[in-house]
Amino acid sequence: MSRPFHVTFVHPCIGRRPGQAYLRTWQMEPLPVAMLAALTPPEVARSFHDDRMEAIPFDAPTDLVAISTEVYTARRAYQIASEYRRRGVPVVMGGFHASLMPEETGRHAESVVLGEAEEVWAELLDDYRAGTPRKRYAAATRPDLTRSLPDRSIFSGRRYLPVGLVEAGRGCRHACEFCSIQAFYGSTRRNRPVQQIVREVAAMKDRSRLIFFVDDNIVADPGFAGELLEALTPLRIRWVSQGSLQAARDPDLLERLRASGCEGLLIGFESMAPDNLRQMGKAVNRDGSGFEEAMARLKHAGIRVYGTFVFGYDHDTPASFEAALAFAIRHGMYLCGFNHLVPMPGTPLYQRLASEGRLLHEAWWLDEAYRYNQVPFRPAGMAPEELRRLCLDTRRRFYGWNSTLRRAMHPSNRQDLRFLTWFFIMNGLHRLEIGLRDGLPLGDGAWRGQLLEATR
Ligand code: B12
């Protein structure tokens, strides 16, 4: 009897310093792999390696390797592809980076999948099995999400963070200049059927202590959000997600969020300066009642906030960091991101900075000398290195003892002993990781091979 066709899924890490373990807060179950596993016909054998937590057994026999790519993992994905190519195994890549940079990815992968996998994955496998693969696969339409049911059995035996990742829908209608989501989904939003989400979450209740809806804006469609929250309420789960400030403007929605078990939302405040919000096209943060009132309402509803801020827009100066930090501490934010602006390939921001001649490295994600946290463009109001340093200093101050203790006093962070304990664990982990993330190489620093280009 002939051996079944075998596909190997690989989830790459961003990079690693020789001998150092990968960042713990980034070790969650990778949903793209579970999606691909579910779309793979049963007669195809499969295995999975998570490069973030185990060594890849490159010599294990396989017929095809499928790698998911993001901009920060692209260099590592190309290293992994070279290892397989050296052994004569073809590689297919998909995901955000492959879709937004298909030419570049095509130099490192025998096939590239543009966009979502649902409509094309089975066809690609058929072509490989028949020996007639194409270079590019792209679905003609955005898939109907009723078929997007992940197969999480592929993760068994690994020590991921105890968080269950679930999609309620895909995309966000806003068109912020810097965001890869709008570049990938074209500012569209599709929802999964509510009852299907409820069944998926109910089945995960026992293995996941916390559900993370990975939607970029869970409140993007208030009608759908209301229906979903109502259906989640009887499950008595605890969940977190990402949402826009829209959530804080609707008292009824806030009440339903809380009743359904929502314990926190990551909200992109981005900037305290209206001129920056205008430049980045973040209209949703400029409409309505402002940040102070939004925070007061979220506090009243008991929703913890993971606030994110981006620095490096043209109206930013060193004083912008003080303003954001003071706001975040005053409102007892649970966690916070103080990030420098990143020109992600394929976004309008990348195009603008390139046309203004402000990119320091054109393909910074491929540059051997580039390190995580390095600013790859010339900001208007400060030097690139000053921007990096101020982001780091602000993170250290936010996660320092003084701020942590002040924020611990905030009613939404100390609702009960469990909340307070998790507050200290999460803040401690983020404090620890500031230094571990800084200067992380893209790709495996110990890898000594040669990048081998695709064979066709
Ligand atoms: C959950 C999440 C995380 C989690 C980790 C998830 C995990 N599993 O470990 C956390 C919070 C830790 C995280 C961290 C980071 N993240 Co993140 N994250 C997400 C988020 C919100 C959801 C990802 C997800 O599960 N989606 C659901 C799956 C099913 O969708 P998908 O990945 O798009 O897969 C589909 C297609 O793309 C395609 N596909 C994908 N891979 C492949 C592979 C093949 C072979 C094929 C055929 C098809 C295919 O088919 C799939 C099904 O249709 C996305 C945004 C988003 N909406 O996707 C950002 C996102 C992926 N993250 C992003 C970033 C930048 C980061 C960080 C660098 C942030 C930071 N500075 O710390 C880190 C890096 C961590 C790392 N890579 O190790 C960016 C990537 C941008 C880019 N252009 O590459 C995104 C897009 C957010 C954004 N707004 O820009 N992240």
Boltz pocket constraint, residues with backbone or C-beta under 6 A from the ligand:
constraints:
  - pocket:
      binder: B
      contacts: [[A, 12], [A, 13], [A, 14], [A, 25], [A, 26], [A, 27], [A, 28], [A, 29], [A, 30], [A, 31], [A, 32], [A, 35], [A, 36], [A, 66], [A, 67], [A, 68], [A, 69], [A, 70], [A, 71], [A, 72], [A, 73], [A, 92], [A, 93], [A, 94], [A, 95], [A, 96], [A, 97], [A, 113], [A, 115], [A, 116], [A, 117], [A, 118], [A, 121], [A, 165], [A, 167], [A, 171], [A, 179], [A, 180], [A, 181], [A, 214], [A, 215], [A, 216], [A, 344], [A, 345]]
      max_distance: 6.0
